């Protein structure tokens, strides 16, 4: 016996939505971009609805520029304190605790 919640109006069965892996979506979207097959042919070949192929293709095109942003990965958010610590370390430099810009320059006796 089927539960009443599994049937749509008109007696049709509801299909549980399938979660596709990102790798699968990328593969299908790339095939759609190649243009060697129609979207209908790709939908039959991969067993997905043509609308999904259009969505995945659009998402691939919209996100393509992100591949070239800093190696394709987002930089993690950093807290303010570690940044201040790094800046202080840079200011100290190799001068034994003296600020880098606070040291006097020695005259250069270029020969």
C-alpha positions in Angstrom: 0.0 0.0 0.0 1.2 3.5 -0.8 0.9 6.4 1.5 -1.4 9.2 0.3 1.6 11.6 0.6 3.4 9.8 -2.2 0.8 10.5 -4.8 0.1 13.8 -6.6 -3.3 15.0 -7.7 -4.4 12.8 -10.5 -2.9 9.7 -9.2 0.7 10.3 -10.4 3.5 9.2 -8.1 5.9 11.8 -6.8 9.5 11.2 -7.7 12.1 11.8 -5.0 14.6 14.4 -6.2 18.0 13.0 -7.0 21.1 14.7 -5.6 23.8 14.7 -8.3 27.5 15.0 -7.5 29.2 18.3 -8.5 31.5 16.2 -10.7 28.6 14.7 -12.6 27.0 18.2 -13.1 30.3 19.6 -14.4 30.7 16.7 -16.8 27.2 17.1 -18.2 27.5 20.9 -18.4 30.8 20.6 -20.3 29.2 18.2 -22.7 26.4 20.7 -23.3 29.0 23.5 -23.9 30.8 21.3 -26.5 27.6 21.4 -28.6 28.2 18.1 -30.2 24.9 16.7 -29.0 21.5 18.4 -28.4 20.3 19.0 -24.9 17.6 16.4 -25.5 20.2 13.8 -26.5 22.4 14.6 -23.5 19.3 14.4 -21.2 18.6 10.9 -22.6 22.2 9.8 -22.3 22.7 11.0 -18.7 19.2 10.4 -17.5 18.4 13.9 -16.4 15.8 16.5 -17.3 16.9 19.0 -20.1 16.0 21.8 -17.7 18.7 20.6 -15.3 21.3 20.6 -18.1 20.4 24.2 -19.0 20.8 25.2 -15.3 24.1 23.5 -14.9 25.4 24.9 -18.1 24.4 28.4 -17.0 26.0 27.9 -13.6 29.2 26.7 -15.2 29.4 29.7 -17.4 28.6 32.2 -14.5 31.2 30.6 -12.2 33.9 30.1 -14.8 35.7 33.4 -14.0 36.1 32.2 -10.4 38.5 29.6 -11.6 41.1 32.3 -12.2 40.6 34.1 -8.9 43.6 33.2 -6.7 44.0 29.7 -8.0 40.3 29.0 -8.0 39.9 28.9 -4.3 38.4 31.4 -2.0 40.7 32.8 0.6 39.6 32.0 4.1 38.4 34.9 6.3 41.1 36.0 8.7 40.7 37.6 12.0 42.0 41.1 12.7 44.4 40.0 15.5 46.6 37.6 13.4 46.9 40.3 10.8 48.0 42.9 13.3 50.6 40.4 14.6 52.0 39.8 11.2 52.2 43.6 10.6 54.1 44.0 13.9 56.5 41.3 12.9 57.1 42.9 9.5 57.7 46.3 11.2 60.3 44.8 13.5 62.1 43.2 10.6 65.6 41.7 11.0 66.9 44.7 13.0 66.7 43.0 16.4 63.4 44.5 17.6 63.8 48.0 16.1 61.1 49.1 13.8 62.2 48.6 10.2 61.6 52.2 9.1 62.9 53.6 12.4 66.5 52.5 11.9 69.1 54.9 10.6 70.7 54.1 7.3 74.4 53.7 7.3 76.3 55.6 4.6 77.2 53.5 1.7 80.8 53.8 0.8 80.5 52.5 -2.7 83.9 51.9 -4.3 
